[in-house]
Amino acid sequence: MQITAALARAPGADFTLETVDLEDLRPDEIRVRIAAVGICHTDLVARKGGIGFSFPAVLGHEGAGVVDAVGAAVTAVASGDRVAVTFRSCGDCNRCRGGDPAYCHSMHLLNFAGARPDGSKALSQDGTPVSSNFFGQSSFATYAITYERNVLKLPDDMPFHLAAPLGCGVQTGAGGVMLALAAKAGSSILILGGGTVGLAAVMGAAIQACSQIIVVEPHAARRALALELGATHAIDPAAEVELSAAIRAIEPHGVDYALDTTGRPEILAAAMQSLGSKGALAIVGVPPADAPVPGDLRTLLMMGQTVRGVIEGDSEPAVFLPQLIEHWRAGRLPLEKLVRTFPLAAINEAVAAQHRGDCVKVVLTT
């Protein structure tokens, strides 16, 4: 069938809205009519060529919409079901069986190869293959092919434009605090960056009843929003000569936890200098390829500290996303305060607005 998609034609080029051909369903596949899709930083990294698959490509990995059709082997969902779409995992490896699908042994093959595992591409244009299957969906389009392992049925009261960010950004930030760090009630946490992931982490820290929630963010509007969402302190890094000193002025013995969404080595170094004894740093922002592991090894040893990477918030989506929806219902995860919608045709304008800091989370609607 013919669909409309936002194509990335060359590394760094603007998206172009074009007609492409979507293959017929295979037995294990699901076709979703996309109603909303979030723009995530990973989409923009991929557009720059940072993932490694060929161009042209259709990106997008925070889709939500209605199941249009299912393959003969699909039993988890049916035509007409409302769904959110998240990352794909195999379900068979020891990580998936152990409840850690974000660390699936086939993670790269299923999410970042730009094709199905057999090398075929679900999209084409005038007979030329188009890279697809990004996160098992490629949802910058009016329709997307996806799979049972990365769809979640949505309740009728969950709007698509709020469900879409659950697929990656929100579960990464909230899960980073609630699952990966498992922050304890009454603890202190430092959150570096106040974008979607960072502000989702703020909400997660508030849900966990952290007593001190310190956010570092250069945009004043995002600092104000962080405070509204539960942060106890919001620091402008440009106003501080020494970031770790500003944090220790709040928590003299250092914070219990830190979560970094920036990937910037100097910010990671400041995070380590801000950790207290037995403190833990979770890194969710992607650092430069040559960045060293932050911190001093002797200090790490003597203080009993931990540094770890976190993918997708350590989430098992089938378990964690329904929990997040319940928190949204209860008013503890006010996603509507993060989201601004744009039509799919305005994708380049939406990317520019997000880069300028005019909005936190952009969601495209079709």
C-alpha positions as CSV (number, residue, x, y, z in Angstrom):
1,M,0.0,0.0,0.0
2,Q,1.1,3.6,-0.5
3,I,1.6,5.8,2.6
4,T,3.0,9.2,3.4
5,A,6.3,9.3,5.3
6,A,8.9,11.9,6.4
7,L,12.0,10.8,4.6
8,A,15.5,11.5,5.7
9,R,17.3,11.5,2.3
10,A,20.8,12.3,3.4
11,P,22.8,12.8,6.6
12,G,21.7,16.1,8.3
13,A,19.2,17.0,5.5
14,D,15.7,18.3,6.3
15,F,12.9,15.7,6.3
16,T,10.8,15.6,3.1
17,L,7.2,14.4,3.1
18,E,6.8,11.9,0.3
19,T,4.8,8.9,-0.8
20,V,6.4,5.5,-0.3
21,D,5.2,1.9,-0.6
22,L,4.6,-0.3,2.4
23,E,4.9,-4.0,1.9
24,D,2.2,-6.4,2.6
25,L,2.2,-7.9,6.1
26,R,4.2,-11.0,6.9
27,P,2.6,-13.5,9.4
28,D,4.3,-12.0,12.5
29,E,3.7,-8.4,11.6
30,I,1.2,-5.7,12.6
31,R,0.2,-2.7,10.6
32,V,-0.6,0.4,12.7
33,R,-2.3,3.5,11.4
34,I,-0.2,6.1,13.2
35,A,-2.1,8.9,14.9
36,A,0.8,10.4,16.8
37,V,4.6,10.0,17.1
38,G,7.1,11.7,19.3
39,I,10.4,13.2,18.1
40,C,13.2,11.8,20.1
41,H,16.9,12.8,20.2
42,T,17.8,9.4,18.8
43,D,15.8,10.1,15.7
44,L,17.9,13.2,15.1
45,V,21.1,11.3,15.8
46,A,20.0,8.8,13.2
47,R,19.2,11.6,10.7
48,K,22.8,12.8,11.1
49,G,24.1,9.4,10.1
50,G,25.0,8.4,13.7
51,I,23.3,5.0,13.6
52,G,24.9,3.6,10.4
53,F,22.1,2.4,8.1
54,S,21.7,3.7,4.6
55,F,19.7,6.6,3.3
56,P,16.9,7.3,2.4
57,A,15.3,6.2,5.6
58,V,12.1,6.6,7.6
59,L,12.7,7.1,11.3
60,G,10.4,7.6,14.2
61,H,10.2,5.3,17.2
62,E,7.5,6.7,19.6
63,G,4.4,5.8,17.6
64,A,0.8,5.4,18.8
65,G,-2.3,4.7,16.8
66,V,-4.8,2.0,15.8
67,V,-4.1,-1.5,14.5
68,D,-5.1,-1.6,10.9
69,A,-4.3,-5.2,10.1
70,V,-2.4,-8.2,11.6
71,G,-0.5,-11.1,10.2
72,A,-1.8,-14.7,10.5
73,A,0.5,-15.5,13.4
74,V,-0.4,-12.5,15.5
75,T,-2.6,-13.1,18.6
76,A,-1.7,-10.2,21.0
77,V,-3.7,-7.5,19.2
78,A,-6.4,-7.3,16.6
79,S,-7.6,-4.8,14.1
80,G,-9.1,-1.8,15.8
81,D,-7.0,-2.0,18.9
82,R,-5.5,1.2,20.2
83,V,-1.8,0.8,20.8
84,A,1.5,2.5,21.7
85,V,4.7,1.3,20.0
86,T,8.0,1.0,21.7
87,F,11.4,-0.7,21.1
88,R,11.6,-4.2,19.8
89,S,13.1,-7.2,21.5
90,C,13.4,-10.9,20.6
91,G,11.7,-12.4,23.7
92,D,13.9,-15.5,23.5
93,C,17.3,-14.6,24.8
94,N,18.3,-14.8,28.5
95,R,18.0,-11.0,28.9
96,C,14.4,-11.0,27.5
97,R,13.4,-14.1,29.5
98,G,14.9,-12.4,32.6
99,G,12.8,-9.3,32.3
100,D,15.5,-7.1,30.7
101,P,14.4,-6.7,27.1
102,A,16.2,-3.3,26.7
103,Y,19.4,-5.4,26.8
104,C,18.2,-8.0,24.3
105,H,21.1,-9.7,22.6
106,S,19.4,-8.8,19.3
107,M,18.8,-5.2,20.2
108,H,20.9,-3.7,17.4
109,L,19.6,-6.1,14.7
110,L,15.9,-5.5,15.7
111,N,16.1,-1.7,16.2
112,F,19.0,-0.1,14.4
113,A,19.7,-2.1,11.3
114,G,17.3,-0.2,9.0
115,A,15.8,-3.5,7.8
116,R,14.2,-6.7,9.0
117,P,16.5,-9.3,10.5
118,D,16.6,-11.1,7.1
119,G,17.9,-7.9,5.5
120,S,14.7,-7.0,3.7
121,K,13.1,-3.5,3.9
122,A,9.4,-3.0,4.5
123,L,9.5,0.3,2.6
124,S,10.4,1.2,-0.9
125,Q,9.9,4.1,-3.4
126,D,9.7,3.4,-7.2
127,G,11.2,0.0,-6.6
128,T,14.2,1.4,-4.6
129,P,14.4,0.1,-1.0
130,V,14.0,2.7,1.8
131,S,15.6,1.9,5.2
132,S,12.8,1.0,7.6
133,N,12.1,-1.0,10.8
134,F,13.7,1.7,13.0
135,F,13.0,0.4,16.5
136,G,10.8,-2.1,14.8
137,Q,8.4,0.6,13.6
138,S,9.6,3.6,11.5
139,S,6.6,5.7,12.6
140,F,7.3,9.1,11.0
141,A,4.6,8.0,8.6
142,T,0.9,7.5,8.3
143,Y,1.2,3.7,8.7
144,A,4.0,1.5,10.2
145,I,4.8,-2.2,10.4
146,T,5.6,-3.4,13.9
147,Y,5.5,-6.5,16.0
148,E,3.9,-8.1,19.1
149,R,6.8,-7.5,21.3
150,N,6.8,-3.8,20.8
151,V,3.1,-2.9,20.9
152,L,1.1,-2.2,24.0
153,K,-2.7,-2.0,24.1
154,L,-3.9,1.4,25.3
155,P,-7.0,2.1,27.4
156,D,-9.6,4.3,25.7
157,D,-9.0,7.2,28.0
158,M,-5.3,7.5,27.0
159,P,-4.8,10.1,24.2
160,F,-2.5,9.1,21.5
161,H,-0.4,12.3,21.7
162,L,0.3,11.6,25.3
163,A,0.8,7.8,24.9
164,A,3.4,8.3,22.1
165,P,6.3,9.6,24.3
166,L,5.9,6.6,26.7
167,G,7.6,4.6,23.9
168,C,11.0,5.9,24.6
169,G,11.7,9.3,26.2
170,V,9.3,9.1,29.2
171,Q,10.0,5.5,30.0
172,T,13.8,6.2,29.8
173,G,13.7,9.1,32.2
174,A,11.1,7.8,34.6
175,G,12.5,4.3,34.4
176,G,16.0,5.5,35.0
177,V,14.9,6.8,38.4
178,M,12.2,4.3,39.3
179,L,13.8,1.1,38.0
180,A,17.5,1.5,37.2
181,L,18.4,3.6,40.2
182,A,15.4,2.4,42.3
183,A,15.6,5.7,44.2
184,K,14.5,5.4,47.8
185,A,12.0,7.6,49.5
186,G,13.7,10.4,51.4
187,S,16.8,10.2,49.2
188,S,18.5,13.0,47.1
189,I,18.9,12.9,43.4
190,L,20.6,15.1,40.8
191,I,19.1,15.2,37.3
192,L,21.3,16.7,34.6
193,G,19.2,18.1,31.7
194,G,15.6,19.3,31.6
195,G,14.4,17.9,28.3
196,T,11.8,15.2,28.0
197,V,14.0,12.5,29.6
198,G,15.2,14.8,32.4
199,L,11.7,16.0,33.2
200,A,10.3,12.5,33.1
201,A,13.1,11.7,35.6
202,V,11.9,14.5,37.8
203,M,8.4,13.1,37.8
204,G,9.8,9.7,38.5
205,A,11.7,11.1,41.5
206,A,8.6,12.7,42.8
207,I,6.7,9.4,42.5
208,Q,9.6,7.8,44.4
209,A,9.2,10.5,47.1
210,C,12.8,11.7,46.9
211,S,13.3,14.5,49.4
212,Q,15.8,16.6,47.3
213,I,15.4,16.7,43.5
214,I,18.0,18.9,42.0
215,V,17.8,19.7,38.2
216,V,20.5,21.4,36.2
217,E,19.1,23.0,33.0
218,P,20.2,26.1,31.0
219,H,16.7,27.0,29.7
220,A,14.8,29.1,32.2
221,A,11.3,27.9,31.1
222,R,12.4,24.3,31.6
223,R,13.8,25.1,35.0
224,A,10.5,26.6,36.0
225,L,8.7,23.5,34.7
226,A,11.0,21.2,36.6
227,L,10.0,23.0,39.8
228,E,6.3,22.7,38.9
229,L,6.8,19.0,38.3
230,G,8.4,18.3,41.7
231,A,12.0,19.5,41.6
232,T,13.1,21.1,44.9
233,H,16.0,23.1,43.2
234,A,16.7,24.1,39.6
235,I,20.2,25.3,38.7
236,D,21.3,27.3,35.7
237,P,24.7,25.9,34.9
238,A,25.8,29.1,33.2
239,A,25.3,31.0,36.5
240,E,27.7,28.6,38.4
241,V,31.5,28.8,38.3
242,E,31.7,25.3,39.8
243,L,28.6,23.1,39.3
244,S,29.5,20.4,41.9
245,A,30.1,23.2,44.5
246,A,26.6,24.5,43.8
247,I,25.1,21.0,44.3
248,R,27.1,20.4,47.5
249,A,25.8,23.7,48.8
250,I,22.4,22.0,48.8
251,E,23.6,18.5,49.8
252,P,27.0,18.9,51.6
253,H,27.6,15.1,51.8
254,G,26.8,14.7,48.1
255,V,23.7,13.3,46.5
256,D,22.5,9.7,46.7
257,Y,21.8,9.4,43.0
258,A,22.5,11.2,39.7
259,L,21.0,10.7,36.3
260,D,22.7,12.3,33.3
261,T,20.7,13.0,30.1
262,T,23.4,15.2,28.4
263,G,26.2,12.8,27.6
264,R,28.7,15.7,28.0
265,P,32.0,14.7,29.6
266,E,32.3,17.9,31.7
267,I,28.8,17.4,33.0
268,L,29.4,13.8,33.8
269,A,32.6,14.8,35.7
270,A,30.6,17.3,37.7
271,A,28.0,14.6,38.5
272,M,30.7,12.3,39.9
273,Q,32.1,15.1,42.0
274,S,28.6,15.7,43.4
275,L,27.9,12.1,44.4
276,G,28.1,11.1,48.1
277,S,29.2,7.8,49.5
278,K,27.6,4.8,47.9
279,G,26.1,7.2,45.4
280,A,25.0,5.9,41.9
281,L,25.3,7.7,38.6
282,A,23.0,6.5,35.7
283,I,24.0,7.6,32.2
284,V,21.2,7.8,29.7
285,G,22.6,10.6,27.4
286,V,24.9,9.3,24.6
287,P,28.5,10.6,25.2
288,P,31.1,11.2,22.4
289,A,32.7,8.0,21.1
290,D,36.0,8.7,22.8
291,A,34.6,9.9,26.2
292,P,36.2,8.3,29.2
293,V,34.2,6.7,32.0
294,P,33.7,9.6,34.4
295,G,35.2,9.8,37.9
296,D,38.4,8.9,39.7
297,L,38.7,5.1,40.2
298,R,40.2,5.5,43.7
299,T,37.4,7.7,44.8
300,L,34.9,5.3,43.3
301,L,36.4,2.5,45.3
302,M,36.8,4.3,48.6
303,M,33.3,5.8,48.4
304,G,31.6,2.7,47.2
305,Q,30.1,4.5,44.2
306,T,28.5,3.1,41.1
307,V,28.5,4.2,37.4
308,R,26.3,2.5,34.9
309,G,24.7,2.9,31.6
310,V,20.9,2.7,31.2
311,I,18.9,1.9,28.1
312,E,15.2,2.6,27.9
313,G,15.1,3.1,31.7
314,D,15.6,-0.7,32.3
315,S,12.0,-1.0,31.3
316,E,10.0,-4.1,30.5
317,P,7.3,-2.2,28.5
318,A,4.5,-4.7,29.0
319,V,4.9,-4.2,32.8
320,F,6.2,-0.6,33.2
321,L,4.1,1.3,30.6
322,P,0.8,0.3,32.2
323,Q,2.2,1.5,35.5
324,L,3.1,4.9,33.9
325,I,-0.4,5.1,32.5
326,E,-1.8,4.6,36.0
327,H,0.5,7.4,37.4
328,W,-0.8,9.6,34.6
329,R,-4.4,8.9,35.5
330,A,-3.6,9.7,39.1
331,G,-2.1,13.0,38.2
332,R,1.5,12.0,39.2
333,L,2.8,11.9,35.6
334,P,1.3,15.1,33.9
335,L,2.5,14.4,30.4
336,E,0.3,17.2,29.0
337,K,2.7,19.7,30.6
338,L,5.6,18.4,28.4
339,V,3.9,17.8,25.0
340,R,3.3,20.2,22.1
341,T,1.8,18.8,18.9
342,F,2.6,19.6,15.3
343,P,1.2,18.0,12.1
344,L,3.5,15.5,10.5
345,A,3.9,17.9,7.5
346,A,5.5,20.5,9.9
347,I,8.2,18.1,11.1
348,N,11.1,20.4,10.2
349,E,9.4,23.3,12.0
350,A,8.8,21.0,15.0
351,V,12.5,20.0,15.1
352,A,13.6,23.6,15.0
353,A,11.2,24.6,17.8
354,Q,12.5,21.8,20.0
355,H,16.1,22.8,19.3
356,R,15.3,26.4,20.3
357,G,13.8,25.3,23.5
358,D,10.4,26.6,22.6
359,C,8.8,23.3,23.7
360,V,9.9,20.2,25.6
361,K,8.4,17.3,23.8
362,V,7.3,17.5,20.2
363,V,4.6,15.0,19.1
364,L,3.6,14.8,15.4
365,T,0.0,14.1,14.5
366,T,-1.3,12.6,11.3
